[in-house]
Amino acid sequence: MNVFAGVRSAAGAEHKDAGGEALLELTPHRMAVCHLVQVFAPQQEGGPATPPFPFESVAHHNRLGLFLFSLTRSCEDFLEPPLEELLRQLKAVDDLVNGWLCEQLTTTLSGLISPDDLFNFFDKLRGVLTSPEGASVEDEFLDPNSQLGVYLRCCILAFNSMTFEGVCHLLSNLVAYCNSAETAYDLAEDEDFNSEMEMSDLMDADIGVRAGVFDKYGQGYATESHMGESSSSFIHAPMSLHDFDEDKIFKADENPTCLRSRWQLEAYLNQQADILEKDPSSVPLNSFNATMTQLQTLAPELHRVQFLQHLNALSHDDYVSALDNLHRYFDYSAGQGLFSRSLSANQDIIVGKYESALLSLGSLHCYFGHPKKALEAFTEAVRVSQMNNDDSCLAYILGAISNLLSKIGISSTVGIIGSPYSLGNNSGLGTPLSIQQQLLVLLKRSLKRADMLKLTSLISFDHISLAKFDLKHVQRPLVSFGPNASTKLRTCPADVCMNLRLSSHVLSDFGTGDLSTSHDNGSFSTSWLRNLSAASSSWCSSSAKPGKQIVNDFDSFHFNAQPSPIPTSVLQLAGSAYLMRATAWEHYGSAPMVRMNALVYTTCFADAASSPELSLAYVKLIQQLVVFKGYSVAFGALKLAEEKFPSSTNPHIQLLKMQLLHDRALHRGHLRVAQQICDEFGVLSSSVSGVDIELKTEASLRHARTLLAAKQFSQAAVVANSLFSTCYNYNMQVENASVLLLLAEIHKKSDNAVLGLPYALASQSFCKSFNLDLLEASATLTLAELWLALGSSHAKRALSLVYQSLPMILGHGGLELRARAHIVLAKCYLTDPEYSVSEDPCAVLDPLNQAAEDLQVLEYHDMAAEAYYLKAMAYNHLGKEGEREEAAARFKEHVTAVENPRDEEASLAY
């Protein structure tokens, strides 16, 4: 049977630019792996179902194969592991045969004491790749074209290409390799031997053999490079990314070891980029740069090191360093390998890399809040891409421009891309398109080009962007006149769901031919080896118990978390679709769907998610908790979230913390604390116009709410009107619905119900256009309160509006909205002259009792006082003096808490 047959290796393509040199530099670690491959794949004499010696079962045999496969693909560090680390990992496979594999490995490596021994060693390796005499090709155990087969062939070729000086130098390296594990590894560690005498005899014999090797070959060989060898045969570096002191200089006499293969180095850099994206706060700036600088010194051809330093500077908000490293990267590498191109094998046009540099520069300016500079870079990138016929890069640029337009606010009076590159002029219309029309055109152009070029990731991103656009914008035709003009002025949730489903197809497309091989980056093998160590330690502790019988050795070979073979970028795009679904259901007002999609994201995509996106999912879940469970439960969850995402480094968690503190301060009547938090909101946003526009909008909205709670109605109206103008200029129609509803609330509480009616109706109209069902129910409730304020003659109309909104509010509304609906319902009955409390007291008391219970959880003193006031009135009509006095006492408590707040500083603690 052919184990791992069909698993093709990238080793043959690792060093196509190496000229006449060997494909792989031969090192002692690679020789150790070759020996283990020889043990794994001996020439078989028995049947294919019989495992070779010393394996106890086929499962045990396959376990070593998986271990060897992972060793050749792992990218945990840019240095090869020492012998001590290899033996430690091997023990997870070797414990079932009492250390036989470890013993054979150390004995074999120690026995290589001359060039003839090395020749015999590699001559035996050739037999692994050939069939026995008289056997057919199907009888060979290891496919020469498999991952392990290609690895052996590269090592054999590297040895055959060596000069005699190179062979002697390899022997010297082998001595140092064995020496590094001499004092750190004990072969018999647990219960491998029955007596201490056997262990002592074996170790004495082993040390004696090694001493002869070290005496013979420990001297006389220089550590400098020889003809035909790489200059990195000896390097001196730390064994991991952050296990060294920043103040110490790397010393040349410590840790002699070797670099991994070129493919593994590239995979290691990709892995570090994933770490920077997932958890940038865990990566120290100086030590990371020191490690990357050392790696660049050892392998100057790895230009991606500079791009990684650029990403590190971005994560630490160092603009000067990020810009400098970006320039260095493109100066030395011309941006090769940064952006994926078409999967088509026939590419007759050689594209330039200047447009890629401009794309990266524009993204840098967008990250640091420089929209004008970003648009200038993107515009120039469009021109250069069109001039060079670089369709792939042009598709990415269009996607980047659309992302910029969707993230920053750009006034409708400001042009984006001026003549002669204006999108309005290109469409053949007499006047330029609006900002939103330009954004839609860009998205559709990018999607069309990505689909034509088979850029699967970009297709998924564009579908998510289109879903976001459809969620917040009403699509009007470019030519909206004539008898056949569309009169549809509503968003379409079906289009949003369709785009989100299409974006998830990136998962189904993965695994088909070129797509899966282009994303093979070694992360799966690295995770496999890490989990192997955890599994081995748990197995050793269980096997030490007396009388322990293992029926199936795979039972002990479990993992704490199985690594996923799907690339991180693919999982992130698939997860973003679920996060966008949660956002969409927030707009539409379905709380269960918000929770479900957020939970799916945190459960299935947490390992691949970036830190900002994962924290955003946590924020959505905590927001659901505060709406339905109250502040005590929400703040408990926030503490857990801050342990994972410190609020000082994560803007989403910091913003959520301020939102919860501000809402609780308003509910408790601590207005001074609420105003202090509002001022902090203004500090968080950028001073650049159009940047952080959503944060600025929320800061103004909360400022107006604070003024409203302080009964400063005129100032609150001024702030709300100014905010409405800002939202109108930036075409933020969804936010305008909330601002109009706030204006209606301001006029309602200032006893100007007539002035508040137009605002409530306008807000209701906006909600219908954008399918904001829950906000529409809230606007309908406000409209009922305004009609009720006009007099008892409008009680029937107000009651009809309340009943119209109740199904949505009771099904999806939170504690505050439900309590408010119950209070308005009771007020409608009590105001209606045709209603008698004595005839149907439950119609009033039941909703008021439920409202009081919900408001007690929220600590909302002002609204709770209103609920108890209405209860006292109802009990007074019923003649129940005891219940009336009790309700009046509770009313007085809440009014006192609002008028004379105490322990305001406690509102900042949780």
KAKA-V371905 format. One line per field, one symbol per residue. ss: DSSP state (a for helix, b for strand, c for the rest). burial: 1 if it has 24 or more other C-alpha atoms within 12 Angstrom, else 0. A space follows every 10 residues. Layout:
ss->???
burial->???
This chain:
ss->ccbccccccc aaaccccccc cccccccaaa aaaaaaaaaa cccccccccc cccccccaaa aaaaaaaaaa aaacccccbc ccaaaaaaaa aaaaaaacca aaaaaaaaaa ccccaaaaaa aaaaaaaacc ccccccaaac cbccccaaaa aaaaaaaaaa cccaaaaaaa aaaaaaaaaa cccccccccc cccccaaaaa aaaaaaaaaa aaaaaaaccc cccccccccc ccccbbcccc cccccccccc cccccbbcbc caaaaaaaaa aaaaaaaaca aaccaaaaaa aaaaaaaacc cccaaaaaaa aaaaacccaa aaaaaaaaaa aaaccccccc cccccccccc cccaaaaaaa aaaaaaaccc aaaaaaaaaa aaaaaaaacc aaaaaaaaaa aaaaaaaccc cccccccccc ccaaaacccc ccccaaaaaa aaaaaaaaaa aaaccaaaaa aaaaaaaaaa aacccccccc cccccccccc ccaaaaaaaa aaacaaaaac cccaaaaacc ccaaaaaaaa aaaaaaaaaa aaaccccccc cccccccccc cccccccaaa aaaaaaaaaa aaaaaaaacc aaaaaaaaaa aaaacccccc aaaaaaaaaa aaaaaaaacc aaaaaaaaaa aaaacccccc aaaaaaaaaa aaaaaaaacc aaaaaaaaaa aaaacccccc ccaaaaaaaa aaaaaaaaac ccaaaaaaaa aaaaaaaaac ccaaaaaaaa aaaaaaaaac ccaaaaaaaa aaaaaaaaac ccaaaaaaaa aaaaaaaaac caaaaaaaaa aaaaaaaaaa aaccaaaaaa aaaaaaaaaa accccccccc caaaaaaaaa aaaaaaaacc aaaaaaaaaa aaaaaaaacc aaaaaaaaaa aaaaaaaaac cccaaaaacc
burial->0111000011 1101000000 0111111111 1111111111 1111000000 1101110101 1111111111 1111111111 1111111111 1111111111 1111111111 1111100100 1110111111 1000000011 1111111111 1111111111 0100011111 1111111111 1100111111 0100000000 0010011011 0011001100 0010000111 0111111111 1000000000 0000111111 1111111111 1111111111 1011101111 1111110110 0111111111 1111110010 1110111011 0011110111 1100000000 1111111111 1111111111 1111111111 1111100001 1111111111 1111111111 1000011000 0111000000 0111111111 1111111111 1011111111 1111111111 1111100000 0000000001 1110111011 1111111011 0000100111 1111111111 1111111011 0000000000 0010011000 0000111111 1111111111 1111111111 1111111111 1100111111 1111111111 1111111111 1101101110 1100111001 1111111111 1111111111 1111111101 1101100001 1111111111 1111111111 0010011111 1011011111 1111111111 1111111111 0011111111 1111111111 1111111111 1111111110 0101111110 1110110111 0111111111 1111111111 1000001000 1011101111 1111111111 1111111111 1111100000 0001001101 1101101100 1001001100
